[in-house]
Amino acid sequence: MKNPTRRELAAATAFSLVPRHVLGKGQTPPSDKLIIAGIGIGGVGKAYLKGVSTENIAFLCDVDDALAAKVFATYPKAKRYKDYRRLLDAEKSIDAVVIGTPDHSHAAITLAALGLGKNVYCAKPLTRTIAECRAVARAARKAGVATQMSVQSCGSDKAVSTAEWVRSGAIGSVREVHVWSNRPVWPQGVHRPKTGQPVPATLDWNLWLGPAPFRPYHRAYHPFTFRGWYDFGTGALGDMGCHTFHVIVRALDLGAPTAVSATRSNVVRLRRPDEEKNWSGSISVKFPESFPHASIVTWSFPARKRLPPVRLTWYDGDLKPPPPPELDPGQQLPSSGILFLGQKGTILSGFSGGPRLLPESRNAGFKPPKKTMQRTEDHYGEFVAACKGGPSPMCEFGFGTQLTELTLLGDLAVRTRKPLRWNATTGTTGDPEADRYLEEPARPGWI
């Protein structure tokens, strides 16, 4: 009898809890440790490697020796590289690649690894442009390897329970969802530096730029602050959208939206605090190369089978939706969360807590629905198990690219400040300005 495929194994466990150490059959014996290469390890990649540290962390790659120093010390036996291309060319024994680089280089590294048949774990969002997103989806399907996007809560009991409550009809038909985040916590709404700064001796700036347009080095871009720039990041929505949209998409069986629009705000003070005699105020301004201080984005989804159309609205930059009337007196919305507004009530779900009915008094007599949807108790263990022939992770690239594309559509509306129609079949909006951002040219030598 032949071994079951990963897809068959996933179907067989669709309603089960995937334990931490249960591994399926496959070409790699479960007793063997995976040979893992970490690429981009000084930032979020540090946590990713810790999550898979049961395996053999054999290769480490980072363009910034100083930022990666602590990780190098944690895995002293690992062979070091600066250029991921040389790593992938030289080390044929790699089983899995773990990617924690800035957004602008996700696609280049992911496509290179998938092209070599490597299992891939990548930070969210999977790409910086929609064309890259679709290229990754195609490559993942063709490669047939284990993949996972870094949405650690995707299979958590809190997230899945929220979806189950909505799907059970606890609040009736849902036509409106609001989701908000306390991001950004890095500079946005800023002008590009007029001059560069000396490149630190420990940093290979050309490799950090990768496929992005050349910009002189400046601390305004690296480390961490890349997120606020169109060239390198995907803003507050790109940072946190995938961490919330997975709950909403699963709860409401959402496919592709048909329209997206956005409002944005940049507010600049006109007076320093010590200038007491001068006029004090603020004005709204535009920064053509940086995401705004705050934005509100709305997607429209069509009816699905017996489910009605849905409007999904995102808020960032300390903005929140209007408090629902069911909110108890004195009760505040959390700093980040999701509101499902249904025909028969409202569900509030926060990043730090599971679902709650509003008003709170409704929870006393409420019997939660049975747990029928798949859960996972170990996000990183999912990936390791899948690499060894086990079930596909809940945030594999098929689902991950759906969440990424939804997020990047919102960024497109923020950037253009236009209401856009979306044709998911052609992958275009029909608006020339917006469509030119769907695919942006890479520097020579990169994708």
Buried (B, 14 or more C-beta within 10 A) or exposed (E): EEEBEBEEBBEEBEEEBBEEEBBBBBEBEBEEBBBBBBBBBBBBBBEBBEBBEEBBBBBBBBBBBEBBEEBBEBBEEBEBBBBBBEBBEEBEEBBBBBBBBBBBBBBBBBBBBBEBEBBBBBBBBBBBBBBBBBBBBEBBEEBEBBBBBBBBBBBBBBBBBBBBBBBEEBBEEBBBBBBBBBBBEBBBBBEBBEEEEEBBEEBBBBBBBBBBEEBBBBEBBBBBBBBBBBBBBBBBBBBBBBBBBBBBBBBBEBEBBBBBBBBBBBBEEEEEEEEEEEEEEEEEEEBEEBBBBBBBBBBBBBEEEEBEEBBBBBBBBEBBBEEBEBBEEEEEBBEBBBBBBBEEBBBBBBBEEBBBBBBEEBEEEEEBBEEEBBBBEBBBBBBBBBBBBBBBBBBBBEBBBBBBBBBBBBBBBBBBBBBBBBEEEEBBBEBEEBBEBBBBEBEEEBB
